[in-house]
């Protein structure tokens, strides 16, 4: 795709025109993917030469009479355009500068219109989105989604000339309902201004459609406005970018994309689609039970982590898995494994998707395979924590899976079976940079498929634990239910299986 774009730009007709930039006479050229100008010394006195790469430095362009108004952005060390700096200028701070406008005054309105069309055509050849459907969660995180959209997202979207439709979520699973019924032909992408939960709802909504196989191909974007924001942090981490709303929006505007694995979480005939993580044990307990301390802000997680370490819980159970290459010697070989069905289809990974449709709803039933064709292995509990990740970060400040890769078709698993309290407290702090996986108390490995058989808490015959996927409880056996609580998607106790569909979805990403 990048090669085709480069050829398209190279084949486009070069333009050259006398102009004025910053009040100074200059000769401007538009050639391939670059707009450049050099002073001619006529009339306006001494201007400076400048240039800008359309792909990396131009947000958008609009024509105002004879003026060509170019909205720009750039990195500090290649920002010749963002402030119309001299083309020979080097160095600069390593940060992104806020967008600004460079005005190129043409000799006629006709010339400005022609140049505007030519620049827009070149930007379009880069695969940038023209129309977006934007879902804003006004309740997530610190309830700042609406403000973030208005003050940080909208100015950039408008500067890029992108048409959009915005809708706020009103209740839980609203984003899933929107994605399920949205006319996708009208848009080039769906963007979530939210935490990770709304993105997960959108994926589930798309895969519940009858046209799921085409619907899931629409590029997805996420702009951080929640509590965790693990997906955005994972995306910018791969690109060497800093975590910010600004960088997340620019990734969407520039239209770069990468494949996103989708994990099917299945129990019997019930299924749920995940793109981030699943936890059982310590981490799930901290994430969910600390909700009652939400008034403390993000400090609630650190506070409750200490409480859980002091009053440590361990859970009986078993974890079965199909190891990725290089991990075949881990655990014990399982001689026979019973099939885990979802709507009549066994779960796993397959190439032939002829049976992927739910016979009743025609929704996506998840990848499937005959378990007998794969070598399953097992680890027996008790467990302190089981953490399964599809991307490196669970939140902005927690790297759960330092070896996780987008679109590799594997899940990264980190298991703590037993650990002294003193060492466990240290591991909790090492989760910030992922170094905890090097501990002798942690088993860290990759799998093609995984099955959790959760048991009761050690020392109890009635209390189990919490299984949490992408920030939502999917199964709970800790005895804390009340009649007013939301009924959970799955039961605690029966096996829950995770399988990966490699690169099923697509997500906007920094290059």
Helices and strands as residue ranges (DSSP letters): H 2-11, E 15-21, E 24-31, E 34-39, E 50-53, H 54-57, E 58-64, E 67-72, G 76-78, E 100-105, H 109-124, E 131-136, H 145-148, I 149-153, H 154-159, E 163-168, H 174-181, G 184-186, E 190-194, H 196-207, H 212-215, E 220-224, H 230-239, H 245-254, E 257-267, E 270-274, E 277-281, H 282-289, G 290-296, H 299-310, E 315-323, E 332-333, E 341-342, E 345-346, G 371-373, E 376-380, E 385-389, E 393-395, E 398-399, E 411-416, H 421-430, G 435-438, E 442-457, E 466-469, E 472-476, E 496-508
